[in-house]
Amino acid sequence: MNTVNVTGTPRTDMGKKSTKAARNSGTIPCVMYGGDEVLHFTTTHNQIKSLIYTPDFKVAEINIDGKDYRAIVKAAQFHPVKENILHLDFLRLVDGTPINLELPVKFEGSSPGVKLGGKLQQSLRRIKVKALPENMVDVLTLDVSELKLGESIRVRDLQVPEGIQVMVSPATPVAAVEIPRALRSAGAAAEGEEEAEGETETEAEA
């Protein structure tokens, strides 16, 4: 499991003035839910940048006042113009308590359709699942080694580990091998030539 170590400083004042002061000082206000407590703290951009700016699923190992917590990011609020992080919501991981999360999809194998010139187009990059923290994985895999030109692969084809419940319809497409325009044109031209040859042979027989 990919993890990121985060150090947090406890917050006791959650008013607007305090929140603004925290941001002005270069820190990010955060809140962590889950378990039997709600924790308010601040951290820095450097602490969480590898947790936020990544397509990978990662778990935060958060140390607040000497106590360690495992959590995942549930929501991030960004500045509408500057796009810097204004606030983070974390969900604490408690063994035995199921959570909903989104896992990225990774492809395995080489698609025959891609080898023939097709383009693998991914329509679903993350899959919603439900799992206990102790059963969590950081990626779901799809084998595309038999995916041909014009074919698609769906959620039901995912390699889902035991203990993971997929919350998306099995028929939902995840990726497909598109046939490039050049290949379509070449195929249409070949069909046209075959039809023309067939007509010529028929006329000759007549």
N, C-alpha and C positions, 0 to 999 in steps of 0.2 A: 504494500500500500504506500503510495506517495504521500509524504507528510511534510509540513512546513512548520518550523518552530516560531512561535509568536510570543512576545513578551508584552503583557498588558499592565497598565497602571490603573488601579481602582478609581472610580468616580463616585463621589458622594452627592454632588450637586448636579441635577439633571435639567436645570432651568435653561431657557434660551440664551441668557447672558453667559452662562458657564459653557454651553455648547459652542457659542461663537468664539469665546476666548480660547477654547481647546483647538478649534480649527485655525485660529489666527496664530497659535503657537506652533503650528505644523503637525499637530496630532489629529487622529481620526476617532471620533466618538463611536463606540461599539456597544452592543448589547448582546448577551448570550442567554437564550432560553433553554429549557429542558431540565429534567431532574426536579429537585425540590426548591430551586432558587433561580432568581433572575439576577444576572450580574451585569453591571455597567462598568465599562472601562475605556481607556484610550490606548491606541497604539500608533505606530508610525507607518508612513508609506513604504519605507524600505522593508519593514517587517512583513507586510502582506502583499507586496507587488507580485511575487511569484505564486501567490495563492489566487489572485484575481485575474491577472493578465496571462491566462493560459487556457488552452482548450482541454487540458487534462483535468481529471478529477483528483482533488487532493484533500487530505484531512489536516486540519490545523491542530497542532499540539500547543495549547495556550497556557502560559504560566502567568498567573495573577497573584501577586503578593505571596509567592512561594508555593502556591497550590497549582497542580497541573490538571488540565481539562482537555478532552478530545472533542472536537466540534467540526462542523462543516458550515460553509457560508450559505445562508438561505436567501439573503437579499443584499444588494449593494446600491446605494444612492449616489448618483454622480451629479456634479455641477452641470447645468444645462449648456453652458458655454465653454468653460475651461476643461470640463470632463474629468476633473480631479475627484477623488472619492470623498463624499461628505459624511457618509454613515454606513456602517456594516451591521447586519443582523447575523448572528451565529446560532446554530442549533447544536446543543450539547449532545454527545453520543453517550447513551446509557445502555449498557448491556441488558438485553431482555426487552428493550423497548423498541418496537419497529419504527422505521423512519421512511419517508418518501424522498427520493433523490433522483437526479438525472445523471446517467452514465454515458460517456462518449463511446462511439462505435469504432472499432479497428478492423480493417480488412486483412484477411490472410489468404495466401495463395496468389496465383497469377491467372487472370481471366483470359480464356481463349478469345473472347470477343475483343478485348483490348489489344491482344497480340495481332489481330487482323485489322487493326486500325480504328476500332471503336473507342469511345471515350466514356470512362466510368464517371457517372454523375450521381453524387450523393444527395438525396433529398431529406434525409433525417440523420442529423449528426449526433443527437443525444436521445437516449431512451429513458422514459420515466419508469422507475422500478420501486419496489417496496422490499425492505430487508431489515433484519436485525443488524445492529452494528458489528457483531461478531461474524456475520456472514457476508459483509460488504466486500466488493471487489472494486477496482478502479477503472475497469474497462470491460465492454462486451465485444465479442469477436464474431465476425461473419466470414465464412469460407466462400471465396468467389472463384475457386479453381474450376468450376463448371459453368460459369456465367458466360453465355454466348451473346453474339450481336443481337440487339433488340430485346434481350431478356432482362427481367428485373428480379431482385432478391428482396424478401420481405421479413418482417419482424419474426415470423414463425421459424425462419431459418437461422436465427441467432443461436449461438452456443451459450446457453444460460446455465451458470453454475447452480448447484443445489442450494436452496435457501433464498434464492432471488425470485421475486414475483414480478413479472413484466406487467405494467399497467397500460400498455398500448395494444390496440387491436392487432391480432396476429397477421391480418391481411394488409397492414399498412406497408407500403413500399419503403425500403431504406435506400436502395441504390439501383441503378439500371445502366446497361451499356448502350449508349446512344450510337446510332449509325450515322457517321458524318455525311454531309451533303455530297462530298466527292464520291463516296462509296455508293450512295443511293443513285447518283447520276450514272456511275459506271455500270451499276446493275441494271438500270433502266435501259441504257444504251445496248447492253448485251442482250436483253430481252427483245428489244426492237430488231436487232440484227437477226436473232433466231426466227422471229416472226416473218421478217422479210425473206429469209432463206427458205422458210417453209412455203411461203406464197409462190416463190420462184419455182420451186420444185413441183408444186401443184400445177402451175401454168405449163411447165415443160411436159408434164405427163399428159395434160389435156391436148 
